[in-house]
Amino acid sequence: MTPAGTTDVPVYGLHYGGAWRAAHSRKTLEIRSPASRALLSVVPDADAEDVAAAAQAAQEGFERWSRLDVFERARHLHALAALIRQRVPDLAELESAITGRPIREMRAQMGRIPEWIEYFASIALGLEGESNRVKGDIVTLTHREPFGVCALLTPWNHPILILVKKFAAALAAGNTCLVKPSELAPVSTLIFAQWCHEAGLPDGVISVVTGGAEAGALVCAHPAVQRIDLTGGTTTGRRVAAAAAERLVPCTLELGGKAPVIVFEDADIQEAAAGAVFSAFIAAGQTCVSATRFLIAAPIYERFLDAFGRRIAQLKLGDPSDVTTDVGPVISQSSCVRAYEHIETAKAEGARLVVGGERPVLPPPFDEGFFVPPTLFADVTPGMRLFREEVFGPVVCVSRFESEAEALALANDSPYALGAAVWTRDVARAHRVSLQVRAGVVWVNDHHKNDPRSIWGGYGESGYGKENGWDALESYMRKRSVVIRTAPSFDDWFAGGKRYG
């Protein structure tokens, strides 16, 4: 790691063209621990000149990278995966410190990062063209080609995981990447760019500019950018979609969610309660597919609520670096305020508080952190704010249903359509309900599980497009058709030829 300056607090530059770069902008952003508010690092708040320089480096990198044979690109990506696998412990500590997620979570998540790189490096070798013989003694050939420079706008909750999901597919397809990470957690992305250089990837394959919303808008508007991929909030997604539409470049959006979990009366209650805690409070409820609306069959409603509440009460809130910590802080002051506003509104609207809901008392320095206790409300109705709005924090609700039809109606009563889960031991019901629930990713008797081979993405206010799998790889490539006449002579239309079109 070679930041632009080294003091007690690391001061980073931008990273593009395979090297650390001093920013043109004099503005900076302070990166603070959400657990203690301690200053962790300082990064540039990039301006138009910085974005232009990084985009130029990405364009020059594309001219080199796209001309490499796919086997050569795969070799580079496998080398990067091997380097990252060696550095997983360091990466986990960095991600934990900056996001506030417990170290145990981050070690597990970072351990899987190389899989995405290895997967896309491997399946890219299987991309083949097609040929067809069609009417009029014509042969058509199809070819796939990369777009060029792809803008990746990545979030703070999974800085490296979500970057790599996009980056690996984009690079395997022959593109280069201009990355703008979240202003709340940009450091691991800068370090990842340096690791790409150390792994031997050609200069310009990844360019990273840090900054806020203005930097993101500059990235989306830059003429070198030929494709945009965002993971973020729905409001930001609308702006990015408009920017992409203005320039007529393709766009993938993975946005907000309000994931329902339907628990039927035949489910194992203790297992479903354990799954509920995992689905709701991993990452302090700060994932786009976090379970937030638990819909429970009437015959088991109180028993499930009791089992769920007991498990929540056992969760340990506190220092993210402690391996015994279950739940860390939320990412920022605004996230903290929003969570407590939802708690107070739920109380005022008549929801029943089961567990949590009060500000925790923690020892210094964590008394300064953005901690929200895992909180559960019962008897929540569709008209209540907690049922309808995304909290993006550890505050969830439970509602009762009387029939399968009512469960589906409640689950689908949302503009979001990203994640959902169904808990049942009835195989026919599992298939039936998973096909009717409104979500792009549906788990049965589980939650959150992710794999580079499993497509991921939603619709409605959860965005559009897919990550993971062949869908992601092919979405990073244009497909062109080459039409070849095989007839011995040209059928001259204006000289009496018989065929047109």
C-alpha positions in Angstrom: 0.0 0.0 0.0 1.5 3.3 -1.0 -0.8 6.2 -0.1 -0.1 9.7 -1.3 1.1 10.7 2.2 1.7 8.9 5.5 1.1 10.5 8.8 -0.7 9.1 11.9 -3.7 9.1 9.7 -3.2 7.7 6.2 -3.8 10.3 3.4 -4.6 8.6 0.1 -4.4 9.8 -3.5 -6.4 8.6 -6.4 -5.4 5.4 -8.2 -5.3 5.1 -12.0 -2.9 4.1 -14.7 -1.5 1.5 -12.4 -0.2 4.0 -9.8 -1.1 6.4 -6.9 -1.8 9.9 -8.2 -2.0 13.2 -6.5 -5.5 14.7 -7.0 -6.0 18.0 -8.8 -8.9 18.8 -6.4 -7.8 20.3 -3.1 -11.0 19.1 -1.5 -10.8 16.0 0.7 -13.1 13.7 2.6 -12.5 12.3 6.1 -13.3 8.6 6.6 -14.3 7.9 10.2 -15.1 4.8 12.1 -18.9 4.4 12.5 -18.2 2.5 15.7 -16.1 5.3 17.5 -16.1 8.2 15.1 -12.3 8.1 15.1 -10.6 9.5 12.0 -9.3 6.6 9.9 -8.1 8.2 6.7 -8.4 11.0 4.3 -9.2 10.7 0.6 -9.6 13.2 -2.3 -13.0 14.6 -3.3 -12.3 14.3 -7.1 -13.1 17.1 -9.5 -13.7 17.1 -13.3 -10.0 17.2 -14.1 -9.4 14.2 -11.8 -12.2 12.2 -13.4 -11.0 13.1 -16.9 -7.5 11.9 -16.1 -8.7 8.6 -14.7 -11.1 8.1 -17.6 -8.2 8.7 -20.0 -6.1 6.1 -18.2 -9.0 3.7 -18.4 -9.5 4.3 -22.1 -5.8 3.8 -22.8 -5.9 0.6 -20.7 -8.8 -0.6 -22.7 -6.8 -0.4 -25.9 -4.3 -2.8 -24.4 -6.6 -5.1 -22.4 -9.2 -5.7 -25.0 -6.6 -6.9 -27.5 -5.3 -9.6 -25.2 -6.5 -13.1 -26.0 -9.1 -14.3 -23.5 -6.7 -16.9 -22.2 -4.3 -14.2 -21.4 -6.9 -12.1 -19.6 -7.9 -15.2 -17.6 -4.3 -15.8 -16.6 -4.1 -12.2 -15.2 -7.4 -12.6 -13.3 -6.4 -15.9 -11.7 -3.1 -14.2 -10.6 -5.2 -11.4 -8.9 -7.4 -14.0 -7.2 -4.4 -15.8 -5.8 -2.9 -12.6 -4.4 -6.2 -11.6 -2.8 -6.6 -15.0 -1.2 -3.2 -14.4 0.5 -4.4 -11.1 1.8 -7.9 -12.0 3.0 -7.1 -11.3 6.7 -5.8 -7.8 6.0 -8.8 -7.1 3.8 -11.3 -8.3 6.4 -9.8 -6.0 9.1 -9.9 -3.0 6.8 -13.5 -3.6 5.7 -14.6 -4.2 9.3 -12.9 -1.0 10.5 -14.4 1.2 7.9 -17.9 -0.2 7.5 -18.4 -1.2 11.2 -19.3 -4.7 10.3 -18.2 -7.4 12.8 -14.8 -8.9 12.0 -16.3 -12.4 12.0 -18.7 -11.4 9.2 -16.0 -9.8 7.1 -13.6 -12.7 7.4 -16.3 -15.0 6.0 -17.3 -12.6 3.2 -13.7 -11.7 2.2 -12.8 -15.4 2.1 -15.1 -15.8 -0.9 -14.0 -12.8 -2.9 -11.5 -14.7 -5.1 -14.3 -17.0 -6.3 -15.9 -14.3 -8.3 -12.7 -13.5 -10.1 -11.9 -17.1 -10.8 -15.4 -17.9 -12.0 -15.6 -15.1 -14.6 -12.0 -15.7 -15.7 -13.0 -19.3 -16.4 -16.4 -18.9 -18.0 -15.1 -16.2 -20.4 -13.1 -19.0 -22.1 -16.4 -20.6 -23.1 -17.8 -17.6 -25.0 -18.2 -18.6 -28.6 -19.8 -17.0 -31.6 -22.6 -18.5 -33.7 -23.3 -19.0 -37.4 -26.5 -19.5 -39.3 -27.3 -20.2 -43.0 -30.3 -18.1 -43.9 -32.4 -17.2 -47.0 -30.7 -15.9 -50.1 -27.4 -17.8 -49.9 -26.4 -15.8 -46.8 -24.4 -16.9 -43.8 -24.7 -14.8 -40.7 -22.0 -14.8 -38.0 -22.2 -13.3 -34.5 -19.4 -11.8 -32.5 -19.3 -10.5 -29.0 -17.1 -7.5 -28.1 -16.5 -5.4 -25.0 -18.1 -2.0 -24.5 -14.9 -0.2 -23.5 -14.7 1.9 -20.3 -17.4 0.8 -17.8 -18.3 3.0 -14.8 -18.8 1.1 -11.6 -20.6 3.0 -8.8 -20.2 0.9 -5.7 -21.8 1.2 -2.2 -20.4 1.3 1.4 -22.1 -1.8 2.8 -20.1 -4.4 0.8 -17.3 -2.3 -0.7 -15.1 -5.1 -2.1 -17.7 -7.8 -2.7 -20.0 -5.7 -4.8 -17.0 -4.1 -6.6 -15.6 -7.6 -7.5 -19.0 -8.9 -8.7 -19.0 -6.1 -11.3 -15.3 -5.8 -11.9 -14.6 -9.5 -12.6 -17.4 -9.8 -15.2 -16.4 -6.5 -16.8 -12.7 -7.4 -17.1 -13.3 -11.0 -18.2 -15.4 -9.6 -21.1 -12.5 -7.3 -22.1 -13.6 -4.0 -20.6 -11.7 -1.7 -18.3 -13.3 -0.1 -15.2 -13.6 3.5 -13.9 -14.7 3.1 -10.3 -16.3 5.6 -8.0 -16.8 4.0 -4.5 -19.0 5.4 -1.8 -17.7 8.4 -0.1 -18.3 6.6 3.2 -16.1 3.6 2.5 -13.7 4.2 -0.3 -10.3 3.0 1.1 -10.5 -0.7 0.3 -11.3 0.0 -3.3 -8.2 2.2 -3.6 -6.1 -0.6 -2.1 -7.7 -3.1 -4.4 -6.6 -1.1 -7.4 -3.0 -1.2 -6.0 -3.3 -4.9 -5.6 -4.4 -5.2 -9.2 -1.2 -3.5 -10.2 0.9 -5.7 -7.9 -0.8 -8.8 -9.4 0.5 -7.8 -12.8 -2.7 -6.5 -14.5 -1.9 -4.0 -17.2 -2.0 -0.3 -16.3 -5.4 1.3 -16.8 -7.4 -1.9 -16.2 -8.9 -0.3 -13.1 -9.1 3.5 -12.3 -10.5 4.7 -9.0 -11.7 8.2 -8.2 -13.0 9.0 -4.8 -15.6 11.7 -3.9 -19.3 12.4 -3.3 -22.3 12.7 -5.6 -20.7 15.3 -7.8 -17.8 13.0 -8.6 -20.3 10.2 -9.4 -22.2 12.4 -11.8 -18.9 13.4 -13.5 -18.0 9.7 -14.0 -21.5 8.9 -15.5 -21.3 11.9 -17.8 -17.8 11.3 -19.1 -17.8 10.5 -22.9 -15.3 7.6 -22.4 -17.8 5.7 -20.3 -19.8 3.2 -22.5 -21.6 1.3 -19.7 -22.7 2.1 -16.2 -23.3 -0.3 -13.3 -24.6 1.1 -10.0 -25.4 -0.5 -6.6 -27.1 2.1 -4.4 -30.3 3.7 -3.3 -33.4 4.0 -5.5 -33.2 7.8 -5.6 -29.6 7.7 -6.8 -30.6 4.9 -9.3 -33.1 7.2 -10.9 -30.5 9.9 -11.4 -28.0 7.4 -12.8 -30.6 5.9 -15.1 -31.4 9.4 -16.4 -27.7 10.1 -17.0 -27.3 6.8 -18.9 -30.4 7.5 -21.0 -29.2 11.0 -21.9 -26.0 9.4 -23.3 -27.8 6.3 -24.6 -25.4 3.9 -22.8 -26.6 0.7 -21.2 -27.0 0.6 -17.4 -27.5 -2.0 -14.6 -29.1 -0.9 -11.4 -29.2 -2.8 -8.1 -31.2 -0.6 -5.8 -33.3 -0.7 -2.7 -35.4 -3.5 -1.2 -38.0 -4.4 1.5 -37.6 -8.1 1.5 -40.5 -10.2 2.8 -40.0 -13.5 4.6 -43.1 -15.8 4.6 -43.1 -18.4 7.4 -45.9 -21.1 7.0 -47.3 -23.1 9.8 -45.5 -26.3 8.8 -42.0 -24.7 9.1 -39.7 -25.7 11.9 -40.1 -22.7 14.2 -36.7 -22.8 15.9 -35.0 -23.2 12.5 -37.1 -20.4 11.0 -36.3 -18.1 14.0 -32.6 -18.8 13.6 -32.9 -18.0 9.9 -34.9 -14.8 10.7 -32.1 -13.5 12.9 -29.5 -14.1 10.3 -31.6 -12.6 7.5 -32.5 -9.5 9.4 -29.4 -8.6 11.4 -26.3 -9.6 9.4 -24.5 -6.4 8.5 -26.8 -4.6 11.0 -29.6 -4.9 8.5 -27.8 -2.9 6.0 -28.1 -5.0 2.8 -30.5 -4.6 -0.1 -31.9 -8.1 0.6 -32.1 -7.8 4.4 -35.2 -9.4 5.7 -37.4 -6.6 7.0 -41.0 -7.8 6.8 -41.8 -11.2 8.5 -45.1 -12.6 7.5 -46.1 -15.4 9.9 -49.0 -17.9 9.7 -51.6 -17.3 12.4 -51.4 -20.7 14.0 -47.7 -20.2 14.9 -47.6 -16.4 15.2 -47.0 -16.1 18.9 -44.6 -19.1 19.1 -42.5 -17.8 16.3 -42.5 -14.3 17.8 -41.3 -15.7 21.1 -38.5 -17.7 19.5 -37.5 -14.8 17.3 -37.5 -12.3 20.2 -35.4 -14.6 22.4 -32.7 -15.0 19.8 -32.6 -11.3 19.1 -32.1 -10.5 22.8 -29.0 -12.7 22.8 -27.2 -10.8 20.1 -24.1 -8.9 21.2 -23.9 -5.3 20.0 -20.5 -3.5 20.1 -16.9 -3.4 19.0 -16.6 -4.6 15.4 -13.1 -5.9 15.9 -14.2 -8.2 18.7 -14.8 -11.7 17.4 -17.7 -12.2 19.8 -19.6 -9.2 18.5 -22.7 -10.1 16.5 -24.0 -6.7 15.4 -21.9 -3.5 14.8 -23.0 0.1 14.2 -24.9 1.5 11.2 -22.7 3.4 8.8 -23.5 7.1 9.6 -25.2 9.7 11.7 -28.0 10.0 9.1 -28.5 6.2 9.1 -28.7 6.2 12.9 -31.2 9.0 13.0 -33.4 7.3 10.3 -33.5 4.1 12.3 -34.5 5.7 15.5 -37.2 7.8 13.7 -38.6 4.5 12.4 -38.6 3.1 15.9 -40.5 6.1 17.3 -43.0 6.2 14.4 -43.7 2.5 14.9 -44.4 3.0 18.6 -46.7 6.0 17.8 -48.6 4.1 15.1 -49.4 1.3 17.6 -47.0 -1.5 16.7 -46.0 -3.7 19.6 -42.3 -3.4 20.6 -41.0 -6.9 21.3 -37.3 -6.3 21.8 -34.8 -3.5 21.4 -35.9 0.0 20.6 -33.8 1.9 23.2 -30.4 3.5 22.7 -27.7 1.2 24.0 -25.2 2.1 26.7 -21.7 1.2 25.5 -18.3 2.0 27.0 -15.9 4.5 25.4 -15.0 5.0 22.6 -18.1 3.2 21.4 -20.5 5.5 23.2 -19.8 7.9 20.3 -20.7 5.3 17.7 -23.8 5.0 15.5 -25.3 2.0 17.3 -28.9 0.9 16.9 -30.0 -2.2 18.9 -31.6 -5.1 16.9 -35.2 -4.1 17.2 -38.4 -6.1 16.6 -42.0 -4.8 16.3 -45.0 -7.1 16.1 -48.6 -6.6 14.9 -47.5 -4.3 12.1 -50.1 -3.6 9.5 -49.6 -2.6 5.8 -50.5 1.0 6.5 -47.7 1.5 8.9 -44.5 3.2 7.8 -42.3 0.4 9.1 -44.1 -2.1 6.7 -43.6 0.2 3.7 -40.3 2.0 3.9 -36.8 0.8 3.7 -35.0 1.4 7.0 -31.6 0.0 6.0 -30.8 -0.7 9.6 -31.6 -3.4 12.3 -35.3 -2.6 12.7 -37.8 -5.2 11.5 -41.5 -6.0 11.8 -43.7 -9.0 12.0 -47.3 -9.4 10.6 -49.8 -12.1 10.7 -51.6 -13.9 7.8 -54.5 -16.3 7.7 -54.0 -17.9 4.2 -51.5 -18.5 1.5 -53.3 -15.9 -0.7 -53.1 -13.3 2.1 -49.4 -14.1 2.6 -48.7 -13.4 -1.0 -50.8 -10.3 -1.1 -48.8 -8.9 1.9 -45.4 -9.9 0.5 -46.2 -8.3 -2.9 -47.5 -5.1 -1.4 -44.3 -3.2 -2.1 -42.8 -1.3 -5.0 -39.5 -3.2 -4.4 -38.8 -6.6 -5.9 -35.3 -7.7 -5.1 -35.2 -10.4 -2.4 -37.7 -12.7 -0.6 -37.7 -15.9 1.4 -40.2 -18.7 2.0 -40.1 -21.1 4.9 -42.0 -24.3 4.5 -41.5 -28.1 4.5 -44.2 -28.5 1.8 -42.3 -28.9 -1.5 -45.3 -28.1 -3.7 -46.0 -24.9 -1.7 -42.4 -23.9 -1.9 -42.4 -24.0 -5.7 -45.9 -22.4 -5.9 -45.2 -19.5 -3.7 -41.6 -18.8 -4.9 -43.1 -18.4 -8.4 -45.7 -15.9 -7.2 -43.8 -13.8 -4.8 -42.6 -10.5 -6.3 -38.8 -10.7 -6.2 -35.8 -11.3 -8.4 -34.1 -13.6 -5.8 -36.1 -16.0 -3.7 -34.7 -18.2 -1.0 -36.5 -21.3 0.3 -35.7 -22.2 3.9 -32.6 -19.9 3.9 -31.6 -16.3 3.1 -28.7 -14.1 1.9 -26.8 -17.0 0.2 -24.9 -15.8 -2.8 -22.7 -17.4 -5.4 -21.0 -16.2 -8.6 -23.1 -18.8 -10.5 -26.5 -17.6 -9.2 -28.0 -14.6 -11.0 -28.8 -11.7 -8.8 -31.0 -8.7 -9.5 -34.5 -7.3 -9.1 -37.1 -5.1 -10.8 -39.5 -2.3 -9.9 -37.9 0.1 -7.5 -35.1 -2.4 -7.0 -33.7 -1.6 -10.4 -32.9 -3.8 -13.4 -30.2 -6.0 -14.9 -28.4 -9.0 -13.4 -25.2 -9.7 -11.6 -23.5 -13.1 -11.4 -23.7 -15.9 -13.9 -23.5 -15.9 -17.7 -26.1 -13.1 -17.7 -23.6 -10.7 -16.1 -20.7 -11.7 -18.3 -22.8 -11.3 -21.5 -24.2 -8.0 -20.3 -20.7 -6.5 -20.4 -20.5 -7.3 -24.1 -22.1 -6.0 -27.3 -23.2 -8.6 -29.8 -22.7 -7.8 -33.5 -23.9 -9.6 -36.7 -21.8 -10.1 -39.8 -23.8 -11.0 -42.9 -21.9 -12.7 -45.8 -23.2 -13.4 -49.2 -22.2 -16.8 -50.5 -24.1 -16.7 -53.8 -21.7 -16.4 -56.8 -23.2 -13.1 -58.0 -25.0 -10.1 -56.6 -28.7 -9.9 -57.1 -29.0 -6.4 -58.5 -32.3 -5.0 -57.3 -32.5 -2.0 -59.7 -31.5 -4.2 -62.7 -34.5 -6.5 -62.1 -33.2 -8.5 -59.2 -35.8 -10.5 -57.3 -34.8 -10.1 -53.7 -34.6 -7.2 -51.2 -34.1 -7.5 -47.5 
